[in-house]
């Protein structure tokens, strides 16, 4: 009965969104990206991209524009719109930290045309009804494409309802479950994974097996807090979950990993994918003595040796994706002792400039950047019409200036979270424009699209 009600509500929401977005806005989403260096999946070729009704109509060396809106992209690289599969947009009762309007503005400024939001909100996204509620609120505010993960739950009927509502995954947060869930019980996890496999929904997981351990007290120092969440907790969780996953034969995506050994184990396992974050790739624990709360997140920053190993293994192709784990808070909340400061840092506006800097330093091939920030995220979460610049694909494009040099300044963020562990970092490579379904959302430092100009995505809708 619950599933039937959810399906009806979902269809009604879809019809409503089609009327307000597709039928009206998409008629105006005819746009020409003129004279760019266009990524064709292997290399760049000079050409123009014509987008009609939200989808790519044609890519060619010369296109007669017939008066449609256009942008001169000479000297810019055209990449498929980036996809961040791990963000915390907050909103609802946490809108004072971030809301769908400010969070997706930050996404567009960072080159992300699609984001997937995590369920540890207030109220938590732990039912199909709450997924639908968030979809309705987001539809009025979002500036990019947004989809929603849901909390891992025990009830098989609710898992089916979540799938029908369009949840992109079931998130198992091992340190502290979002919904009532016995994370210490292997059989409970296996049952949940089997139910998820049955409805075709992957499981995402925060892999730190710290429940019931004796060494998780933080103390007042951030270095102490990082030491308390030892790498062994990640190792133990990954090994345990891989064993359970093998029995359940479920697809599992392992979030924000920090260890090369974790990436190695997961890359050798079928139905398993992984992600890493820019802060774990580029920052180490020794910085906590100076940046303090600005660098406090979980999993915490690791040793310099571990960081270097993680970066090397990511550059070697062991990780499936890069995600920002954008986790905004107010400065008043963050600027406390380690035992009180909530973990998490904003990352939507810094991820691409930091990675483009690695490209300019010839540490990361641009082809790998596209794979980790667009192609693989689309594949993992079934976004079949995205992450490619070709006829028929969604008109999601990011124009990048590889030469532009900047300095990260969190006071200028579109996010409500005006802090960053990367403040003052010099970067080379910047977003010029972000185009979502043929509509320019961000251009040269400004948000140029209104609230509600983006779309709500549902898993399974392509």
C-alpha positions as a printed NumPy array, in Angstrom:
array([[  0.   ,   0.   ,   0.   ],
       [  2.819,   2.392,   0.923],
       [  4.621,   1.672,  -2.364],
       [  1.431,   2.317,  -4.336],
       [  0.883,   5.666,  -2.613],
       [  4.488,   6.654,  -3.205],
       [  4.253,   5.793,  -6.904],
       [  1.144,   7.964,  -7.284],
       [  2.792,  10.873,  -5.454],
       [  5.917,  10.471,  -7.556],
       [  3.941,  10.522, -10.809],
       [  2.074,  13.635,  -9.712],
       [  5.34 ,  15.376,  -8.844],
       [  6.86 ,  14.326, -12.17 ],
       [  3.869,  15.703, -14.087],
       [  4.059,  18.962, -12.14 ],
       [  7.762,  19.33 , -12.829],
       [  7.258,  18.531, -16.506],
       [  4.75 ,  21.364, -16.825],
       [  6.849,  23.951, -15.041],
       [ 10.29 ,  22.961, -16.259],
       [ 10.267,  20.956, -19.464],
       [  7.295,  22.524, -21.216],
       [  8.198,  26.112, -20.39 ],
       [ 11.857,  26.525, -19.572],
       [ 13.285,  23.997, -21.996],
       [ 11.686,  25.786, -24.938],
       [ 14.013,  28.65 , -24.088],
       [ 17.04 ,  26.419, -23.63 ],
       [ 18.345,  26.731, -27.172],
       [ 21.96 ,  27.739, -26.888],
       [ 25.151,  27.712, -28.914],
       [ 28.601,  27.232, -27.437],
       [ 30.69 ,  28.734, -30.221],
       [ 34.295,  27.896, -31.131],
       [ 35.36 ,  25.912, -28.055],
       [ 37.905,  23.143, -27.687],
       [ 35.374,  20.336, -27.207],
       [ 36.186,  17.151, -25.285],
       [ 35.186,  14.177, -27.454],
       [ 35.951,  11.447, -24.915],
       [ 39.588,  11.085, -25.95 ],
       [ 40.897,  14.51 , -26.897],
       [ 39.883,  18.051, -27.771],
       [ 38.605,  19.117, -31.178],
       [ 37.72 ,  22.661, -32.188],
       [ 34.   ,  23.084, -32.678],
       [ 30.642,  24.437, -31.578],
       [ 27.863,  22.798, -29.565],
       [ 24.224,  23.472, -30.402],
       [ 21.798,  22.692, -27.592],
       [ 18.061,  22.581, -28.324],
       [ 15.306,  21.885, -25.801],
       [ 17.859,  20.966, -23.184],
       [ 19.758,  18.374, -25.238],
       [ 22.751,  18.487, -27.549],
       [ 21.463,  18.746, -31.117],
       [ 24.739,  18.969, -32.987],
       [ 28.5  ,  19.341, -32.556],
       [ 30.399,  20.574, -35.587],
       [ 33.275,  22.793, -36.668],
       [ 30.85 ,  25.44 , -37.935],
       [ 27.214,  25.875, -36.955],
       [ 24.966,  28.659, -38.245],
       [ 23.246,  29.882, -35.093],
       [ 20.062,  31.347, -36.644],
       [ 19.872,  33.929, -33.883],
       [ 19.853,  31.595, -30.852],
       [ 21.58 ,  32.74 , -27.679],
       [ 25.269,  31.972, -27.786],
       [ 28.565,  32.436, -26.022],
       [ 31.955,  32.878, -27.623],
       [ 34.067,  30.09 , -26.124],
       [ 37.258,  30.726, -28.081],
       [ 40.236,  29.722, -25.951],
       [ 38.068,  27.745, -23.517],
       [ 37.808,  23.997, -22.964],
       [ 34.306,  22.514, -23.126],
       [ 33.916,  19.569, -20.749],
       [ 30.832,  17.514, -19.95 ],
       [ 29.1  ,  18.948, -16.878],
       [ 30.693,  17.687, -13.687],
       [ 28.816,  15.387, -11.295],
       [ 29.324,  15.462,  -7.534],
       [ 27.812,  12.328,  -6.009],
       [ 28.431,  13.347,  -2.381],
       [ 27.143,  16.71 ,  -1.174],
       [ 25.234,  17.94 ,   1.865],
       [ 22.887,  20.692,   0.706],
       [ 21.154,  20.819,   4.122],
       [ 17.962,  22.929,   3.678],
       [ 14.756,  22.08 ,   5.606],
       [ 15.521,  22.636,   9.304],
       [ 19.228,  23.11 ,   8.526],
       [ 18.688,  25.871,   5.958],
       [ 20.673,  28.268,   8.154],
       [ 23.784,  26.27 ,   7.188],
       [ 22.903,  25.918,   3.477],
       [ 19.817,  25.597,   1.319],
       [ 19.09 ,  24.239,  -2.142],
       [ 19.418,  27.686,  -3.722],
       [ 22.806,  28.601,  -2.224],
       [ 24.202,  25.071,  -2.415],
       [ 23.384,  24.661,  -6.093],
       [ 24.701,  28.159,  -6.813],
       [ 27.97 ,  26.958,  -5.279],
       [ 27.776,  23.842,  -7.446],
       [ 27.367,  25.868, -10.631],
       [ 30.255,  28.149,  -9.653],
       [ 32.364,  25.012,  -9.225],
       [ 31.443,  23.497, -12.602],
       [ 29.042,  20.892, -11.194],
       [ 25.845,  20.622, -13.217],
       [ 24.557,  17.593, -11.26 ],
       [ 24.793,  16.86 ,  -7.535],
       [ 23.491,  14.042,  -5.337],
       [ 22.501,  15.073,  -1.818],
       [ 23.116,  12.996,   1.305],
       [ 20.332,  12.052,   3.783],
       [ 21.718,  13.136,   7.188],
       [ 19.449,  16.163,   7.332],
       [ 16.819,  17.409,   9.784],
       [ 14.465,  15.697,   9.354],
       [ 16.521,  12.746,   8.048],
       [ 15.782,  11.397,   4.568],
       [ 14.799,   7.975,   5.89 ],
       [ 11.518,   7.31 ,   4.086],
       [ 10.006,   7.618,   0.637],
       [  7.724,  10.374,   1.87 ],
       [ 10.733,  12.414,   2.968],
       [ 12.5  ,  11.866,  -0.36 ],
       [  9.424,  13.215,  -2.139],
       [  9.185,  16.127,   0.289],
       [ 12.791,  17.111,  -0.452],
       [ 12.18 ,  16.752,  -4.191],
       [  9.261,  19.181,  -3.974],
       [ 11.24 ,  21.757,  -1.996],
       [ 14.298,  21.428,  -4.234],
       [ 12.246,  21.838,  -7.42 ],
       [ 11.467,  25.419,  -6.397],
       [ 15.062,  26.336,  -5.512],
       [ 17.654,  24.316,  -7.399],
       [ 19.805,  25.893, -10.1  ],
       [ 21.418,  22.631, -11.28 ],
       [ 20.305,  19.009, -11.521],
       [ 19.865,  17.516,  -8.05 ],
       [ 19.059,  13.99 ,  -6.879],
       [ 18.807,  12.449,  -3.433],
       [ 20.361,   9.569,  -1.543],
       [ 18.27 ,   8.04 ,   1.256],
       [ 19.225,   6.515,   4.586],
       [ 19.727,   2.76 ,   4.813],
       [ 16.697,   1.239,   6.53 ],
       [ 15.873,  -2.289,   7.676],
       [ 12.374,  -2.669,   6.261],
       [ 12.302,  -4.254,   2.778],
       [  8.987,  -2.626,   1.88 ],
       [ 10.389,   0.808,   2.7  ],
       [ 13.477,   0.051,   0.598],
       [ 11.174,  -0.714,  -2.333],
       [  9.253,   2.512,  -1.685],
       [ 12.518,   4.493,  -1.632],
       [ 13.468,   3.014,  -4.994],
       [ 10.088,   4.004,  -6.464],
       [ 10.534,   7.513,  -5.065],
       [ 13.783,   7.843,  -7.021],
       [ 16.449,   7.55 ,  -4.309],
       [ 19.887,   7.133,  -5.857],
       [ 21.259,   4.949,  -3.056],
       [ 20.802,   3.746,   0.496],
       [ 23.434,   5.427,   2.671],
       [ 24.86 ,   3.294,   5.476],
       [ 26.58 ,   5.613,   7.936],
       [ 28.49 ,   3.218,  10.148],
       [ 29.675,   5.591,  12.921],
       [ 26.123,   6.695,  13.74 ],
       [ 23.217,   5.358,  11.655],
       [ 20.929,   8.008,  10.153],
       [ 17.881,   5.77 ,  10.598],
       [ 17.497,   3.09 ,  13.293],
       [ 19.82 ,   0.357,  12.058],
       [ 21.986,  -2.237,  13.779],
       [ 25.329,  -1.534,  12.094],
       [ 27.053,  -4.078,  14.352],
       [ 24.912,  -6.891,  12.942],
       [ 26.341,  -8.426,   9.755],
       [ 23.073, -10.226,   9.056],
       [ 21.116,  -6.963,   9.204],
       [ 23.502,  -5.339,   6.734],
       [ 23.335,  -8.346,   4.417],
       [ 19.53 ,  -8.331,   4.495],
       [ 19.475,  -4.62 ,   3.64 ],
       [ 21.953,  -5.136,   0.799],
       [ 19.92 ,  -8.009,  -0.632],
       [ 16.768,  -5.873,  -0.579],
       [ 18.662,  -3.039,  -2.263],
       [ 19.937,  -5.401,  -4.964],
       [ 16.381,  -6.658,  -5.523],
       [ 15.146,  -3.158,  -6.4  ],
       [ 18.32 ,  -2.161,  -8.269],
       [ 19.462,   0.487,  -5.796],
       [ 23.139,   0.7  ,  -4.815],
       [ 24.339,   1.126,  -1.24 ],
       [ 26.677,   3.982,  -0.347],
       [ 28.684,   3.689,   2.826],
       [ 30.699,   5.767,   5.282],
       [ 33.212,   3.065,   6.131],
       [ 34.476,   3.676,   9.657],
       [ 33.778,   0.729,  11.957],
       [ 33.945,   2.62 ,  15.256],
       [ 30.72 ,   1.612,  16.993],
       [ 31.45 ,  -0.086,  20.303],
       [ 35.166,   0.74 ,  20.272],
       [ 36.994,   2.226,  23.196],
       [ 39.128,   4.79 ,  21.381],
       [ 36.823,   7.343,  19.78 ],
       [ 36.881,  10.171,  22.333],
       [ 38.077,  13.382,  20.704],
       [ 39.532,  15.475,  23.455],
       [ 39.87 ,  19.197,  22.822],
       [ 42.652,  19.182,  20.222],
       [ 41.982,  18.581,  16.528],
       [ 45.135,  16.498,  16.088],
       [ 44.006,  14.368,  19.031],
       [ 40.578,  14.062,  17.452],
       [ 42.144,  12.883,  14.19 ],
       [ 44.304,  10.343,  16.03 ],
       [ 41.226,   9.   ,  17.829],
       [ 39.643,   8.058,  14.485],
       [ 42.48 ,   5.757,  13.492],
       [ 42.881,   4.432,   9.924],
       [ 42.287,   0.963,  11.362],
       [ 38.584,   1.814,  11.64 ],
       [ 38.425,   2.351,   7.868],
       [ 40.403,  -0.815,   7.152],
       [ 38.194,  -2.878,   9.418],
       [ 34.989,  -1.48 ,   7.914],
       [ 36.074,  -1.984,   4.306],
       [ 37.166,  -5.575,   4.891],
       [ 33.966,  -6.387,   6.771],
       [ 31.667,  -4.793,   4.21 ],
       [ 33.416,  -6.458,   1.285],
       [ 32.741,  -9.831,   2.916],
       [ 29.061,  -9.006,   3.455],
       [ 28.728,  -7.47 ,  -0.001],
       [ 30.098, -10.609,  -1.635],
       [ 27.327, -12.666,  -0.029],
       [ 24.6  , -10.144,  -0.87 ],
       [ 25.885,  -9.512,  -4.419],
       [ 24.932,  -5.85 ,  -4.06 ],
       [ 26.542,  -2.803,  -5.667],
       [ 28.311,  -0.73 ,  -3.003],
       [ 29.934,   2.694,  -3.356],
       [ 32.533,   3.465,  -0.667],
       [ 32.609,   7.166,   0.215],
       [ 35.551,   9.475,   1.023],
       [ 38.234,   6.8  ,   1.456],
       [ 41.588,   7.857,   2.85 ],
       [ 43.852,   4.811,   2.417],
       [ 45.576,   3.313,  -0.575],
       [ 44.913,  -0.142,   0.874],
       [ 41.163,   0.563,   0.814],
       [ 41.27 ,   1.595,  -2.845],
       [ 43.281,  -1.493,  -3.721],
       [ 40.866,  -3.883,  -2.025],
       [ 37.813,  -2.234,  -3.55 ],
       [ 39.258,  -2.021,  -7.058],
       [ 39.732,  -5.786,  -6.946],
       [ 36.127,  -6.447,  -5.948],
       [ 33.192,  -6.762,  -8.341],
       [ 30.208,  -4.423,  -7.861],
       [ 32.383,  -2.069,  -5.787],
       [ 33.282,   1.552,  -6.501],
       [ 35.103,   4.201,  -4.489],
       [ 35.538,   7.924,  -4.091],
       [ 38.176,  10.24 ,  -2.647],
       [ 38.   ,  13.914,  -1.706],
       [ 40.296,  16.84 ,  -2.545],
       [ 40.984,  17.493,   1.145],
       [ 42.233,  13.961,   1.74 ],
       [ 44.295,  14.125,  -1.463],
       [ 45.942,  17.474,  -0.768],
       [ 45.937,  18.118,   3.003],
       [ 47.517,  16.216,   5.887],
       [ 47.002,  15.997,   9.63 ],
       [ 49.983,  18.179,  10.45 ],
       [ 48.032,  21.235,   9.196],
       [ 45.471,  20.845,  11.99 ],
       [ 47.772,  22.616,  14.422],
       [ 47.399,  25.787,  12.325],
       [ 44.033,  25.56 ,  10.527],
       [ 42.194,  23.844,  13.407],
       [ 38.435,  23.659,  12.921],
       [ 38.735,  24.712,   9.282],
       [ 40.259,  21.319,   8.58 ],
       [ 38.051,  19.164,  10.78 ],
       [ 36.055,  16.531,   8.942],
       [ 35.401,  12.796,   9.18 ],
       [ 37.15 ,  10.688,   8.178],
       [ 39.85 ,  13.051,   9.451],
       [ 42.983,  14.183,   7.67 ],
       [ 45.705,  11.546,   7.729],
       [ 49.503,  11.608,   7.949],
       [ 51.524,  13.183,   5.142],
       [ 52.773,   9.753,   4.07 ],
       [ 49.203,   8.426,   3.873],
       [ 48.075,  11.511,   1.945],
       [ 50.824,  11.158,  -0.625],
       [ 50.028,   7.476,  -1.06 ],
       [ 46.334,   8.253,  -1.579],
       [ 47.124,  10.889,  -4.199],
       [ 49.547,   8.602,  -6.03 ],
       [ 47.043,   5.746,  -6.098],
       [ 44.274,   8.078,  -7.325],
       [ 46.499,   9.393, -10.11 ],
       [ 47.238,   5.764, -10.985],
       [ 43.512,   5.142, -11.498],
       [ 42.647,   3.143,  -8.368],
       [ 39.787,   5.436,  -7.296],
       [ 36.498,   5.444,  -9.197],
       [ 35.539,   9.063,  -8.497],
       [ 36.367,  12.339,  -6.801],
       [ 33.621,  13.93 ,  -4.696],
       [ 33.679,  17.133,  -2.681],
       [ 31.788,  15.909,   0.423],
       [ 30.538,  19.503,   0.56 ],
       [ 29.464,  19.838,   4.199],
       [ 28.623,  23.431,   5.179],
       [ 28.276,  24.75 ,   8.718],
       [ 28.22 ,  28.215,  10.255],
       [ 31.531,  29.592,  11.469],
       [ 30.008,  30.03 ,  14.932],
       [ 29.301,  26.275,  15.05 ],
       [ 32.71 ,  25.313,  13.71 ],
       [ 34.854,  27.659,  15.803],
       [ 34.816,  25.508,  18.929],
       [ 36.922,  22.803,  20.507],
       [ 37.258,  19.504,  18.65 ],
       [ 34.754,  17.819,  20.934],
       [ 32.067,  20.343,  19.95 ],
       [ 32.971,  21.441,  16.414],
       [ 30.786,  19.631,  13.822],
       [ 32.832,  17.82 ,  11.163],
       [ 32.723,  18.913,   7.547],
       [ 33.97 ,  21.599,   5.168],
       [ 32.519,  23.205,   2.025],
       [ 34.029,  21.91 ,  -1.205],
       [ 31.84 ,  22.542,  -4.248],
       [ 33.645,  25.743,  -5.235],
       [ 37.19 ,  24.523,  -4.638],
       [ 37.249,  20.984,  -6.068],
       [ 37.661,  21.788,  -9.764],
       [ 40.209,  24.632,  -9.394],
       [ 42.34 ,  22.388,  -7.179],
       [ 42.169,  19.473,  -9.622],
       [ 42.835,  21.735, -12.625],
       [ 45.943,  22.928, -10.799],
       [ 47.149,  19.319, -10.75 ],
       [ 46.407,  19.157, -14.483],
       [ 48.453,  22.293, -15.121],
       [ 51.291,  20.842, -13.074],
       [ 51.098,  17.776, -15.33 ],
       [ 50.349,  15.545, -12.363],
       [ 46.851,  14.602, -13.523],
       [ 45.845,  13.986, -17.148],
       [ 42.757,  15.965, -18.11 ],
       [ 41.228,  12.705, -19.342],
       [ 41.476,  11.307, -15.798],
       [ 39.866,  14.436, -14.358],
       [ 36.881,  14.019, -16.703],
       [ 36.626,  10.348, -15.805],
       [ 36.723,  10.938, -12.028],
       [ 34.478,  14.013, -11.949],
       [ 31.978,  13.195, -14.68 ],
       [ 32.096,   9.911, -16.587],
       [ 32.478,   7.482, -13.688],
       [ 29.978,   9.24 , -11.378],
       [ 27.403,   9.072, -14.2  ],
       [ 28.083,   5.386, -14.742],
       [ 27.994,   4.454, -11.054],
       [ 24.63 ,   6.102, -10.417],
       [ 22.931,   5.436, -13.749],
       [ 22.911,   8.951, -15.19 ],
       [ 22.932,   7.628, -18.728],
       [ 22.216,  10.857, -20.604],
       [ 24.972,  12.808, -18.856],
       [ 28.768,  13.024, -18.833],
       [ 29.223,  13.076, -22.596],
       [ 29.333,  15.753, -25.247],
       [ 27.532,  14.095, -28.132],
       [ 24.273,  14.33 , -30.014],
       [ 21.277,  13.406, -27.86 ],
       [ 23.034,  13.828, -24.518],
       [ 21.829,  16.339, -21.943],
       [ 23.048,  19.862, -22.609],
       [ 25.198,  20.047, -19.478],
       [ 28.507,  21.741, -20.268],
       [ 31.22 ,  23.429, -18.245],
       [ 33.552,  25.881, -19.976],
       [ 36.987,  26.001, -18.387],
       [ 39.805,  28.504, -18.677],
       [ 42.929,  26.437, -18.081],
       [ 45.187,  29.484, -17.946],
       [ 43.387,  31.6  , -15.359],
       [ 45.273,  31.958, -12.089],
       [ 43.377,  32.614,  -8.875],
       [ 43.588,  32.391,  -5.107],
       [ 40.925,  30.607,  -3.056],
       [ 38.964,  33.136,  -1.02 ],
       [ 36.094,  31.63 ,   0.944],
       [ 34.605,  35.068,   1.689],
       [ 33.472,  35.115,  -1.949],
       [ 31.776,  31.702,  -1.883],
       [ 28.175,  31.413,  -3.039],
       [ 27.791,  28.808,  -0.304],
       [ 26.64 ,  30.082,   3.076],
       [ 29.766,  28.467,   4.569],
       [ 32.392,  31.194,   4.288],
       [ 35.42 ,  29.158,   5.312],
       [ 37.767,  26.627,   3.737],
       [ 40.864,  24.65 ,   4.662],
       [ 42.169,  25.78 ,   1.254],
       [ 41.906,  29.523,   1.906],
       [ 44.878,  31.261,   0.297],
       [ 45.771,  28.349,  -1.997],
       [ 46.922,  29.525,  -5.425],
       [ 45.234,  27.743,  -8.318],
       [ 45.522,  27.642, -12.087],
       [ 42.407,  26.737, -14.033],
       [ 38.938,  28.119, -13.409],
       [ 35.297,  27.765, -14.394],
       [ 34.241,  30.307, -16.993],
       [ 30.637,  29.146, -17.461],
       [ 28.344,  26.36 , -16.3  ],
       [ 25.475,  25.411, -18.608],
       [ 22.645,  23.18 , -17.383],
       [ 20.257,  21.734, -20.   ],
       [ 21.235,  24.551, -22.351],
       [ 20.753,  27.342, -19.791],
       [ 23.705,  29.369, -18.539],
       [ 23.637,  29.258, -14.738],
       [ 27.065,  30.676, -13.913],
       [ 29.246,  32.937, -16.03 ],
       [ 32.456,  34.784, -15.19 ],
       [ 31.905,  35.063, -11.462],
       [ 28.151,  35.614, -11.46 ],
       [ 25.074,  33.424, -10.994],
       [ 22.823,  34.33 , -13.925],
       [ 19.936,  31.863, -13.478],
       [ 17.145,  32.112, -10.959],
       [ 15.996,  29.699,  -8.294],
       [ 14.097,  26.729,  -9.697],
       [ 15.838,  26.856, -13.079],
       [ 17.412,  23.429, -12.446],
       [ 15.75 ,  20.021, -12.337],
       [ 15.104,  17.315,  -9.782],
       [ 16.437,  13.922, -10.864],
       [ 15.12 ,  10.507,  -9.9  ],
       [ 17.097,   7.302, -10.091],
       [ 16.059,   5.189, -13.04 ],
       [ 14.8  ,   8.139, -15.088],
       [ 17.95 ,   8.229, -17.232]])
